Amino acid sequence: MNYKEEIEKLKKEKKAVILAHYYVSGDIQDIADVIGDSLALAQASKKLDAEIILFCGVHFMAETAKILNPKAKVIIPDFNAGCSLADSAPIDKFIQFKKQHPEAIVVSYINCSAEVKAESDYICTSSNAVEVVNAISMDKEIIFAPDKHLGRYVEKMTNRKMHIWDGSCIVHNNISQEKLNQLMNQHKDALLISHPECPEEIIEKSDFVGSTKALLDFVKKSTQQKFIVATEAGILYKMKKEAPGKIIIAAPSHENNTCACSECPYMKMNTLEKVYKALLSESPTIHINQQVEAAALRALNNMLSIN
């Protein structure tokens, strides 16, 4: 079966739109209607006039699309495509953490569950976390969750001290410092660019730090010809398409996997076959409790109003 052809037919038949994150495989990016990072995909979700949104990414992203576009049926290729970062903030423990700081404004990174979003005042992405925190009055306490590395980066960029939840992403934690140093020594003419979910030791030696989209834009615009990219390796597909001729190297992982790079196992659960089957059956479908949805929408709209 030619899955790409069948997917295109089903998209037209069912008036469906496919959203894809930069971290999914290139063959899925090729059939997506919108490709982007979390912020761009959230903005697109809110604007879409579609009967079906098929979200190729991970579960919290599909939840976000459903919250922002409740009239659409939101489906995902694999319901088990979760997120280690979202899993690091279980809702019961997060509520207890909030109770320790009752006066604090809660800023939650978009990589969290709908329930955690509902307990938040603002959502942010890596693209706008600094901007969101800067929009909050200096006399206010801030809880930042769930990514501790992004939280510390935002503290440094805003000169604010926050109560930071102790969570992190397995993909960025899995980048090997030792192997990265070896790679940098082998390619002394390369710039190291990193995502703010990386541990502080990587961020400190980076030539540029930014969101997935910011990293892509930096590679496209830079006069430099060689880059080591410290984030999920899926972004390299788009980088190589949009910056042909430049040498782009994935930061190495602790794992001895097939690409020796840092990959998200959940993002790689998205396949063309699963996309086809999801469109055909219009499932798995995302459902969210109405009260949770309303509270999470308020926090997401607070973010989007800043942007």
DRENMI-587677 format. One record per residue (C-alpha): residue number from 0; residue in three letters; chain; x, y, z. Coordinates in Angstrom, 2 decimals, decimal comma, padded with zeros to 5 digits. Layout:
+-------+------+------+---------+---------+---------+
| kolse | nuvo | lolo |    east |   north |      up |
+-------+------+------+---------+---------+---------+
|   NUM |  ALA |    A |       X |       Y |       Z |
...
+-------+------+------+---------+---------+---------+
***
This chain:
+-------+------+------+---------+---------+---------+
| kolse | nuvo | lolo |    east |   north |      up |
+-------+------+------+---------+---------+---------+
|     0 |  MET |    A |  000,00 |  000,00 |  000,00 |
|     1 |  ASN |    A |  001,17 |  003,51 | -000,83 |
|     2 |  TYR |    A |  000,39 |  005,11 |  002,52 |
|     3 |  LYS |    A |  001,13 |  008,64 |  001,38 |
|     4 |  GLU |    A | -001,39 |  008,42 | -001,48 |
|     5 |  GLU |    A | -004,04 |  006,83 |  000,73 |
|     6 |  ILE |    A | -003,51 |  009,45 |  003,44 |
|     7 |  GLU |    A | -003,97 |  012,26 |  000,92 |
|     8 |  LYS |    A | -007,24 |  010,69 | -000,24 |
|     9 |  LEU |    A | -008,54 |  010,32 |  003,30 |
|    10 |  LYS |    A | -007,57 |  013,89 |  004,19 |
|    11 |  LYS |    A | -009,76 |  015,23 |  001,40 |
|    12 |  GLU |    A | -012,60 |  012,81 |  002,07 |
|    13 |  LYS |    A | -012,74 |  013,53 |  005,80 |
|    14 |  LYS |    A | -011,79 |  017,24 |  005,68 |
|    15 |  ALA |    A | -008,87 |  016,49 |  007,93 |
|    16 |  VAL |    A | -005,75 |  018,51 |  008,66 |
|    17 |  ILE |    A | -002,48 |  016,91 |  009,71 |
|    18 |  LEU |    A | -000,25 |  018,74 |  012,18 |
|    19 |  ALA |    A |  003,27 |  017,44 |  012,78 |
|    20 |  HIS |    A |  006,04 |  018,37 |  015,17 |
|    21 |  TYR |    A |  009,59 |  018,77 |  013,88 |
|    22 |  TYR |    A |  010,62 |  015,69 |  015,88 |
|    23 |  VAL |    A |  008,53 |  013,13 |  013,97 |
|    24 |  SER |    A |  010,06 |  011,29 |  011,03 |
|    25 |  GLY |    A |  010,64 |  013,00 |  007,71 |
|    26 |  ASP |    A |  008,09 |  010,90 |  005,80 |
|    27 |  ILE |    A |  005,37 |  012,17 |  008,12 |
|    28 |  GLN |    A |  006,59 |  015,76 |  007,89 |
|    29 |  ASP |    A |  006,29 |  015,42 |  004,12 |
|    30 |  ILE |    A |  002,53 |  014,72 |  004,28 |
|    31 |  ALA |    A |  001,71 |  017,21 |  007,05 |
|    32 |  ASP |    A | -000,28 |  020,38 |  006,38 |
|    33 |  VAL |    A |  001,44 |  022,27 |  009,19 |
|    34 |  ILE |    A |  004,88 |  021,52 |  010,63 |
|    35 |  GLY |    A |  006,19 |  023,39 |  013,63 |
|    36 |  ASP |    A |  007,29 |  023,57 |  017,22 |
|    37 |  SER |    A |  004,87 |  023,56 |  020,15 |
|    38 |  LEU |    A |  004,07 |  027,27 |  019,92 |
|    39 |  ALA |    A |  003,43 |  027,29 |  016,17 |
|    40 |  LEU |    A |  001,29 |  024,16 |  016,41 |
|    41 |  ALA |    A | -000,74 |  025,61 |  019,29 |
|    42 |  GLN |    A | -001,35 |  028,79 |  017,30 |
|    43 |  ALA |    A | -002,33 |  026,74 |  014,23 |
|    44 |  SER |    A | -004,67 |  024,53 |  016,25 |
|    45 |  LYS |    A | -006,63 |  027,52 |  017,49 |
|    46 |  LYS |    A | -007,10 |  028,94 |  013,98 |
|    47 |  LEU |    A | -007,97 |  025,75 |  012,11 |
|    48 |  ASP |    A | -011,39 |  025,23 |  010,58 |
|    49 |  ALA |    A | -011,28 |  021,45 |  010,24 |
|    50 |  GLU |    A | -013,58 |  018,60 |  011,11 |
|    51 |  ILE |    A | -010,65 |  016,38 |  012,06 |
|    52 |  ILE |    A | -007,20 |  017,32 |  013,36 |
|    53 |  LEU |    A | -004,68 |  014,49 |  013,20 |
|    54 |  PHE |    A | -001,80 |  015,42 |  015,47 |
|    55 |  CYS |    A |  001,51 |  013,69 |  014,75 |
|    56 |  GLY |    A |  003,50 |  014,27 |  017,89 |
|    57 |  VAL |    A |  002,89 |  013,21 |  021,46 |
|    58 |  HIS |    A | -000,18 |  013,03 |  023,68 |
|    59 |  PHE |    A |  000,08 |  016,41 |  025,43 |
|    60 |  MET |    A |  000,29 |  018,15 |  022,04 |
|    61 |  ALA |    A | -002,91 |  016,51 |  020,85 |
|    62 |  GLU |    A | -004,56 |  017,48 |  024,14 |
|    63 |  THR |    A | -003,48 |  021,08 |  023,57 |
|    64 |  ALA |    A | -005,01 |  021,05 |  020,09 |
|    65 |  LYS |    A | -008,29 |  019,73 |  021,51 |
|    66 |  ILE |    A | -008,36 |  022,38 |  024,23 |
|    67 |  LEU |    A | -007,75 |  025,16 |  021,71 |
|    68 |  ASN |    A | -010,13 |  023,76 |  019,10 |
|    69 |  PRO |    A | -012,86 |  021,87 |  021,01 |
|    70 |  LYS |    A | -015,22 |  021,60 |  018,01 |
|    71 |  ALA |    A | -012,77 |  019,52 |  016,02 |
|    72 |  LYS |    A | -012,31 |  015,80 |  016,49 |
|    73 |  VAL |    A | -008,65 |  015,44 |  017,49 |
|    74 |  ILE |    A | -006,97 |  012,10 |  016,85 |
|    75 |  ILE |    A | -003,43 |  010,84 |  017,31 |
|    76 |  PRO |    A | -001,62 |  008,00 |  015,51 |
|    77 |  ASP |    A | -000,62 |  006,25 |  018,74 |
|    78 |  PHE |    A | -002,40 |  006,94 |  022,03 |
|    79 |  ASN |    A |  000,64 |  005,67 |  023,94 |
|    80 |  ALA |    A |  002,95 |  008,32 |  022,50 |
|    81 |  GLY |    A |  003,54 |  010,08 |  025,78 |
|    82 |  CYS |    A |  006,21 |  012,44 |  027,10 |
|    83 |  SER |    A |  008,76 |  011,83 |  029,84 |
|    84 |  LEU |    A |  008,61 |  015,48 |  030,84 |
|    85 |  ALA |    A |  004,82 |  015,51 |  031,16 |
|    86 |  ASP |    A |  005,00 |  012,25 |  033,11 |
|    87 |  SER |    A |  007,46 |  013,84 |  035,55 |
|    88 |  ALA |    A |  004,67 |  016,09 |  036,91 |
|    89 |  PRO |    A |  001,81 |  013,87 |  038,16 |
|    90 |  ILE |    A | -001,19 |  016,01 |  039,00 |
|    91 |  ASP |    A | -001,55 |  014,96 |  042,66 |
|    92 |  LYS |    A |  002,06 |  015,81 |  043,48 |
|    93 |  PHE |    A |  001,85 |  019,03 |  041,48 |
|    94 |  ILE |    A | -001,16 |  020,21 |  043,49 |
|    95 |  GLN |    A |  000,77 |  019,53 |  046,70 |
|    96 |  PHE |    A |  003,71 |  021,55 |  045,36 |
|    97 |  LYS |    A |  001,36 |  024,45 |  044,60 |
|    98 |  LYS |    A |  000,08 |  024,38 |  048,18 |
|    99 |  GLN |    A |  003,62 |  025,03 |  049,42 |
|   100 |  HIS |    A |  003,60 |  028,36 |  047,52 |
|   101 |  PRO |    A | -000,02 |  029,57 |  047,74 |
|   102 |  GLU |    A |  000,73 |  033,12 |  046,53 |
|   103 |  ALA |    A |  002,72 |  032,10 |  043,48 |
|   104 |  ILE |    A |  001,72 |  032,58 |  039,84 |
|   105 |  VAL |    A |  002,02 |  029,21 |  038,08 |
|   106 |  VAL |    A |  003,79 |  029,11 |  034,71 |
|   107 |  SER |    A |  003,78 |  025,65 |  033,17 |
|   108 |  TYR |    A |  005,74 |  024,58 |  030,14 |
|   109 |  ILE |    A |  003,41 |  023,27 |  027,45 |
|   110 |  ASN |    A |  005,02 |  019,82 |  027,84 |
|   111 |  CYS |    A |  002,59 |  018,85 |  030,61 |
|   112 |  SER |    A | -000,77 |  017,15 |  030,98 |
|   113 |  ALA |    A | -004,11 |  018,90 |  030,52 |
|   114 |  GLU |    A | -004,65 |  018,55 |  034,27 |
|   115 |  VAL |    A | -001,43 |  020,42 |  035,07 |
|   116 |  LYS |    A | -002,35 |  023,09 |  032,52 |
|   117 |  ALA |    A | -005,66 |  023,48 |  034,33 |
|   118 |  GLU |    A | -003,77 |  024,17 |  037,57 |
|   119 |  SER |    A | -001,67 |  026,86 |  035,87 |
|   120 |  ASP |    A | -002,07 |  030,59 |  035,33 |
|   121 |  TYR |    A |  000,07 |  030,71 |  032,20 |
|   122 |  ILE |    A |  001,38 |  028,15 |  029,75 |
|   123 |  CYS |    A |  004,65 |  028,81 |  027,93 |
|   124 |  THR |    A |  006,77 |  027,16 |  025,26 |
|   125 |  SER |    A |  010,52 |  027,24 |  024,82 |
|   126 |  SER |    A |  009,91 |  029,97 |  022,22 |
|   127 |  ASN |    A |  008,22 |  032,35 |  024,63 |
|   128 |  ALA |    A |  009,04 |  031,24 |  028,20 |
|   129 |  VAL |    A |  011,22 |  034,30 |  028,84 |
|   130 |  GLU |    A |  008,55 |  036,59 |  027,41 |
|   131 |  VAL |    A |  005,81 |  035,03 |  029,54 |
|   132 |  VAL |    A |  007,81 |  035,33 |  032,76 |
|   133 |  ASN |    A |  008,78 |  038,91 |  031,94 |
|   134 |  ALA |    A |  005,07 |  039,72 |  031,57 |
|   135 |  ILE |    A |  004,47 |  038,85 |  035,23 |
|   136 |  SER |    A |  004,90 |  041,61 |  037,82 |
|   137 |  MET |    A |  008,28 |  041,55 |  039,56 |
|   138 |  ASP |    A |  006,63 |  041,47 |  042,99 |
|   139 |  LYS |    A |  004,96 |  038,12 |  042,25 |
|   140 |  GLU |    A |  006,31 |  034,70 |  043,21 |
|   141 |  ILE |    A |  006,46 |  032,26 |  040,31 |
|   142 |  ILE |    A |  006,20 |  028,49 |  040,17 |
|   143 |  PHE |    A |  007,79 |  027,12 |  037,00 |
|   144 |  ALA |    A |  007,07 |  023,56 |  035,92 |
|   145 |  PRO |    A |  007,85 |  020,92 |  034,85 |
|   146 |  ASP |    A |  011,28 |  021,33 |  033,18 |
|   147 |  LYS |    A |  014,05 |  022,28 |  035,60 |
|   148 |  HIS |    A |  016,60 |  022,99 |  032,88 |
|   149 |  LEU |    A |  014,31 |  025,38 |  031,01 |
|   150 |  GLY |    A |  013,34 |  026,91 |  034,36 |
|   151 |  ARG |    A |  016,95 |  027,64 |  035,27 |
|   152 |  TYR |    A |  017,60 |  029,05 |  031,81 |
|   153 |  VAL |    A |  014,59 |  031,37 |  032,19 |
|   154 |  GLU |    A |  015,79 |  032,42 |  035,66 |
|   155 |  LYS |    A |  019,12 |  033,43 |  034,16 |
|   156 |  MET |    A |  017,56 |  035,28 |  031,22 |
|   157 |  THR |    A |  014,98 |  037,17 |  033,32 |
|   158 |  ASN |    A |  017,00 |  037,62 |  036,51 |
|   159 |  ARG |    A |  014,07 |  036,14 |  038,45 |
|   160 |  LYS |    A |  014,19 |  033,53 |  041,18 |
|   161 |  MET |    A |  011,41 |  030,95 |  040,77 |
|   162 |  HIS |    A |  010,14 |  027,82 |  042,51 |
|   163 |  ILE |    A |  011,14 |  025,21 |  039,92 |
|   164 |  TRP |    A |  009,60 |  021,76 |  039,64 |
|   165 |  ASP |    A |  012,19 |  018,98 |  039,42 |
|   166 |  GLY |    A |  011,36 |  017,50 |  036,01 |
|   167 |  SER |    A |  013,34 |  016,94 |  032,83 |
|   168 |  CYS |    A |  013,25 |  015,42 |  029,36 |
|   169 |  ILE |    A |  014,90 |  012,06 |  028,75 |
|   170 |  VAL |    A |  015,95 |  013,13 |  025,24 |
|   171 |  HIS |    A |  017,97 |  016,14 |  026,36 |
|   172 |  ASN |    A |  019,25 |  014,45 |  029,53 |
|   173 |  ASN |    A |  020,47 |  011,59 |  027,35 |
|   174 |  ILE |    A |  022,96 |  013,74 |  025,43 |
|   175 |  SER |    A |  026,41 |  012,52 |  026,44 |
|   176 |  GLN |    A |  028,67 |  015,29 |  027,75 |
|   177 |  GLU |    A |  031,77 |  013,18 |  027,15 |
|   178 |  LYS |    A |  030,86 |  012,25 |  023,60 |
|   179 |  LEU |    A |  029,79 |  015,83 |  022,88 |
|   180 |  ASN |    A |  033,18 |  017,15 |  024,00 |
|   181 |  GLN |    A |  034,89 |  014,61 |  021,74 |
|   182 |  LEU |    A |  032,68 |  015,64 |  018,83 |
|   183 |  MET |    A |  033,41 |  019,33 |  019,42 |
|   184 |  ASN |    A |  037,14 |  018,57 |  019,40 |
|   185 |  GLN |    A |  036,75 |  016,69 |  016,10 |
|   186 |  HIS |    A |  034,81 |  019,60 |  014,56 |
|   187 |  LYS |    A |  036,40 |  022,73 |  015,99 |
|   188 |  ASP |    A |  034,90 |  024,79 |  013,15 |
|   189 |  ALA |    A |  031,34 |  023,84 |  014,12 |
|   190 |  LEU |    A |  028,97 |  025,93 |  016,22 |
|   191 |  LEU |    A |  027,22 |  024,16 |  019,08 |
|   192 |  ILE |    A |  023,54 |  025,11 |  019,22 |
|   193 |  SER |    A |  021,23 |  023,76 |  021,90 |
|   194 |  HIS |    A |  017,67 |  023,67 |  023,16 |
|   195 |  PRO |    A |  017,05 |  025,17 |  026,64 |
|   196 |  GLU |    A |  015,79 |  021,77 |  027,84 |
|   197 |  CYS |    A |  019,44 |  020,68 |  027,79 |
|   198 |  PRO |    A |  021,37 |  020,46 |  031,07 |
|   199 |  GLU |    A |  023,12 |  023,65 |  032,12 |
|   200 |  GLU |    A |  026,59 |  022,26 |  031,29 |
|   201 |  ILE |    A |  025,59 |  022,02 |  027,61 |
|   202 |  ILE |    A |  023,87 |  025,39 |  027,53 |
|   203 |  GLU |    A |  026,91 |  027,13 |  029,02 |
|   204 |  LYS |    A |  029,21 |  025,99 |  026,21 |
|   205 |  SER |    A |  026,72 |  026,58 |  023,41 |
|   206 |  ASP |    A |  027,16 |  029,28 |  020,79 |
|   207 |  PHE |    A |  023,39 |  029,67 |  020,52 |
|   208 |  VAL |    A |  020,46 |  028,54 |  022,67 |
|   209 |  GLY |    A |  016,88 |  028,58 |  021,45 |
|   210 |  SER |    A |  013,62 |  026,78 |  020,80 |
|   211 |  THR |    A |  013,35 |  024,18 |  018,05 |
|   212 |  LYS |    A |  012,15 |  026,84 |  015,59 |
|   213 |  ALA |    A |  014,86 |  029,27 |  016,72 |
|   214 |  LEU |    A |  017,53 |  026,61 |  016,14 |
|   215 |  LEU |    A |  016,16 |  026,00 |  012,64 |
|   216 |  ASP |    A |  016,15 |  029,71 |  011,83 |
|   217 |  PHE |    A |  019,67 |  030,15 |  013,20 |
|   218 |  VAL |    A |  021,07 |  027,42 |  010,94 |
|   219 |  LYS |    A |  019,28 |  028,87 |  007,91 |
|   220 |  LYS |    A |  020,51 |  032,44 |  008,49 |
|   221 |  SER |    A |  024,00 |  031,84 |  009,85 |
|   222 |  THR |    A |  027,04 |  032,31 |  007,63 |
|   223 |  GLN |    A |  028,64 |  029,38 |  009,46 |
|   224 |  GLN |    A |  028,68 |  026,13 |  007,49 |
|   225 |  LYS |    A |  028,87 |  023,48 |  010,24 |
|   226 |  PHE |    A |  026,68 |  022,92 |  013,31 |
|   227 |  ILE |    A |  026,38 |  020,45 |  016,16 |
|   228 |  VAL |    A |  022,74 |  020,38 |  017,24 |
|   229 |  ALA |    A |  021,89 |  019,45 |  020,84 |
|   230 |  THR |    A |  018,23 |  018,51 |  020,77 |
|   231 |  GLU |    A |  015,99 |  015,74 |  019,42 |
|   232 |  ALA |    A |  017,48 |  014,54 |  016,14 |
|   233 |  GLY |    A |  014,22 |  014,80 |  014,19 |
|   234 |  ILE |    A |  014,84 |  018,51 |  013,57 |
|   235 |  LEU |    A |  017,85 |  017,65 |  011,39 |
|   236 |  TYR |    A |  015,52 |  016,53 |  008,59 |
|   237 |  LYS |    A |  014,01 |  020,02 |  008,28 |
|   238 |  MET |    A |  017,37 |  021,73 |  008,80 |
|   239 |  LYS |    A |  018,97 |  019,81 |  005,96 |
|   240 |  LYS |    A |  016,02 |  020,59 |  003,68 |
|   241 |  GLU |    A |  016,05 |  024,31 |  004,43 |
|   242 |  ALA |    A |  019,83 |  024,76 |  004,67 |
|   243 |  PRO |    A |  021,17 |  022,54 |  001,87 |
|   244 |  GLY |    A |  024,93 |  022,34 |  001,68 |
|   245 |  LYS |    A |  025,47 |  023,00 |  005,36 |
|   246 |  ILE |    A |  026,91 |  020,27 |  007,58 |
|   247 |  ILE |    A |  024,55 |  019,47 |  010,44 |
|   248 |  ILE |    A |  025,58 |  016,96 |  013,09 |
|   249 |  ALA |    A |  023,37 |  015,55 |  015,83 |
|   250 |  ALA |    A |  024,70 |  015,75 |  019,38 |
|   251 |  PRO |    A |  025,60 |  012,23 |  020,55 |
|   252 |  SER |    A |  023,56 |  010,15 |  022,95 |
|   253 |  HIS |    A |  024,64 |  007,93 |  025,82 |
|   254 |  GLU |    A |  022,84 |  005,11 |  024,02 |
|   255 |  ASN |    A |  024,44 |  002,97 |  021,35 |
|   256 |  ASN |    A |  021,39 |  003,29 |  019,10 |
|   257 |  THR |    A |  021,16 |  003,19 |  015,33 |
|   258 |  CYS |    A |  021,87 |  006,88 |  014,73 |
|   259 |  ALA |    A |  024,07 |  007,49 |  017,84 |
|   260 |  CYS |    A |  021,95 |  010,60 |  018,36 |
|   261 |  SER |    A |  019,35 |  011,64 |  020,90 |
|   262 |  GLU |    A |  015,90 |  010,50 |  019,77 |
|   263 |  CYS |    A |  012,52 |  010,65 |  021,49 |
|   264 |  PRO |    A |  011,08 |  007,12 |  021,53 |
|   265 |  TYR |    A |  007,56 |  008,54 |  021,84 |
|   266 |  MET |    A |  007,87 |  010,76 |  018,76 |
|   267 |  LYS |    A |  009,16 |  007,78 |  016,80 |
|   268 |  MET |    A |  005,95 |  005,87 |  017,66 |
|   269 |  ASN |    A |  004,33 |  007,95 |  014,91 |
|   270 |  THR |    A |  004,51 |  006,05 |  011,61 |
|   271 |  LEU |    A |  002,86 |  006,45 |  008,20 |
|   272 |  GLU |    A |  000,93 |  003,22 |  008,73 |
|   273 |  LYS |    A | -000,46 |  004,50 |  012,04 |
|   274 |  VAL |    A | -001,33 |  007,85 |  010,45 |
|   275 |  TYR |    A | -003,27 |  006,01 |  007,75 |
|   276 |  LYS |    A | -005,09 |  003,77 |  010,23 |
|   277 |  ALA |    A | -005,93 |  006,71 |  012,50 |
|   278 |  LEU |    A | -007,49 |  008,62 |  009,62 |
|   279 |  LEU |    A | -009,34 |  005,56 |  008,40 |
|   280 |  SER |    A | -010,87 |  004,75 |  011,79 |
|   281 |  GLU |    A | -010,88 |  008,33 |  013,15 |
|   282 |  SER |    A | -009,23 |  007,07 |  016,30 |
|   283 |  PRO |    A | -007,61 |  007,09 |  018,86 |
|   284 |  THR |    A | -009,58 |  010,18 |  019,85 |
|   285 |  ILE |    A | -008,61 |  012,77 |  022,46 |
|   286 |  HIS |    A | -011,23 |  013,42 |  025,17 |
|   287 |  ILE |    A | -010,79 |  015,91 |  028,03 |
|   288 |  ASN |    A | -012,93 |  016,58 |  031,07 |
|   289 |  GLN |    A | -014,91 |  019,82 |  030,47 |
|   290 |  GLN |    A | -013,79 |  021,49 |  033,69 |
|   291 |  VAL |    A | -010,16 |  020,63 |  033,01 |
|   292 |  GLU |    A | -010,53 |  021,83 |  029,43 |
|   293 |  ALA |    A | -011,98 |  025,21 |  030,48 |
|   294 |  ALA |    A | -009,27 |  025,88 |  033,06 |
|   295 |  ALA |    A | -006,48 |  024,75 |  030,72 |
|   296 |  LEU |    A | -007,89 |  026,93 |  027,94 |
|   297 |  ARG |    A | -007,70 |  029,98 |  030,20 |
|   298 |  ALA |    A | -003,99 |  029,33 |  030,87 |
|   299 |  LEU |    A | -003,27 |  028,74 |  027,17 |
|   300 |  ASN |    A | -005,14 |  031,89 |  026,15 |
|   301 |  ASN |    A | -003,14 |  033,85 |  028,73 |
|   302 |  MET |    A | -000,01 |  032,71 |  026,89 |
|   303 |  LEU |    A | -001,40 |  033,45 |  023,43 |
|   304 |  SER |    A | -002,55 |  036,91 |  024,51 |
|   305 |  ILE |    A |  001,06 |  037,79 |  025,37 |
|   306 |  ASN |    A |  002,22 |  036,66 |  021,94 |
+-------+------+------+---------+---------+---------+
***
